[in-house]
């Protein structure tokens, strides 16, 4: 239910944005229908182009995952007093390389 509501809201916002674009064009003397249809076509193309151009960060996040998990465990041990400040600093330096 929640995901469906999200998509309905996103579609409504998208149509509203296209309508504003066409309304602005009409205020400048252009055809509302022409710019409404143009907005419907161009907007997804621009979004798709942005997705192609944007770098893929998933590989960077996946490679940083184990290091972050180890640092979190070390911080937890340090907070509980199982590691001294010097031991924590040494282990952190080892994890970070």
PyMOL commands that set and color helices and strands:
alter all, ss='L'
color gray80, all
select helices_A, chain A and resi 2-27+32-53+58-79+85-96
alter helices_A, ss='H'
color red, helices_A
deselect
rebuild
show_as cartoon
